[in-house]
Amino acid sequence: MKILLVNFVCGIGSTGKICVDLYRGLTNLGHECCIAYGRGNKVDDIQTYKIGNNLNTLLHVVENRFFDNHGFASRKTTRDFVEFIEEYRPDIIHLHNIHGYYINTEILFEYLKSKSIPVIWTFHDAWPFSGHAAYIDYVGDKQLPQRNMHFSERFSYPKSFRDNSAANWKKKKKIFSDLKNCTIVTPSDWLKKMTEDSFFSECDIITINNGIDLSKYEKESENKRVNEPAKKNILAVANIWEKRKGLEDVIYFNNQLSDDYKFTIVGKVSKRLPSGITHISRTDSFDVLLDLYREADVFINPTYRDNFPTTNIESLAAGTPVITYDTGGSREAINDNVGFVVKQGSKKEFIEKIIEVKKNKYVRDSCKLQALKYDKANMIKAYIELYEKSLE
């Protein structure tokens, strides 16, 4: 098979890493693969096609700021990409995030509809069926919004001075919903249900959980950190600590608990943190992050909008229990043996669970056993089976 993967980044972030994992899984089995991406740098040993450049991204951002047309700029760049697809002649096109200021979805889908190439489309969020945002909630009687429901949504990703969400929703419905020979994949059952309730309801929709490389978690740590034995280590990790990730809740937990609890936050933070919180802005070292997971007594994820957080799986693979809000698909990897799921926004209950959780050998073994379900080998196998089925 000849597979073309399309995503806004390659090798970084959860979606970029998933694409590289799929690439290597496919090429190791003798298939040909290429990753087309729009932003950032490529991975050296990966066959890639760069969609546009920094100027293209900047112009797309500017257009969106003034016209709220995210996903509908980058016209010439996308026409060039369509020419590349014609030359590459893939058997399957596997779309991931097609938002991120790099591609014109209208031009891309006009081309896809003119061809008989099977399309797999993995939804990593709700952007394909929202009028603006990547993360949305039901409104009213289990209805999905067809426009921004609050003024503040304009200033969440993708930020815009104008609200064109109602028109965007209609445009997406027209462009996306009648693509033939397309299978939609969601990483969580929660997003699958939401997709089924959207204008994609007539499409084939399946769940394939994201996976991680569990072999990396088997080696012993080479850099043992010295912790204060009397303290309980609480870890929270996000790439960027935006509002939906629950940073204010983590700060609240830190302020409410005694000095016996040591909080560590990993990820980009735009505000000053209390002196009692250890902040690691970011780390590209897997070994450093693994040590942090292992040394934590509990990993907390008070997220308010999420799909299927890989950080939950990473913590379990390191043998550390997880406490999360009942948000999106965040609960789906957690059972009573490996952590707690708390009603969204219930800070008091969350604190009670932090106090209650205990990390012992039984818990560590249970966490690692639960993580086995999310080995990337299972994810790759499921996608290859889907590719083969799509070509029948």
Secondary structure by P-SEA (a helix, b strand, c coil): cbbbbbcccccccaaaaaaaaaaaaaaaacccbbbbbccccccccccccccccaaaaaaaaaaaaccccccccaaaaaaaaaaaaaaacccbbbbcccccccccaaaaaaaaaacccbbbbbccccccccccccbbbbcccccccccccccccccccccccccaaaaaaaaaaacccccccbbbbbccaaaaaaaaaccccccbbbbbccccccccccccccbbbbccccbbbbbbbbccccccccaaaaaaaaaaccccbbbbbbcccccccccccccccccccaaaaaaaaaaccccccccccccccaaaaaaaaacbbbbbcccccccccccccccccccccaaaaaaaaaaaccccaaaaaaaaaaaccccaaaaaaaaaaaaaaaac
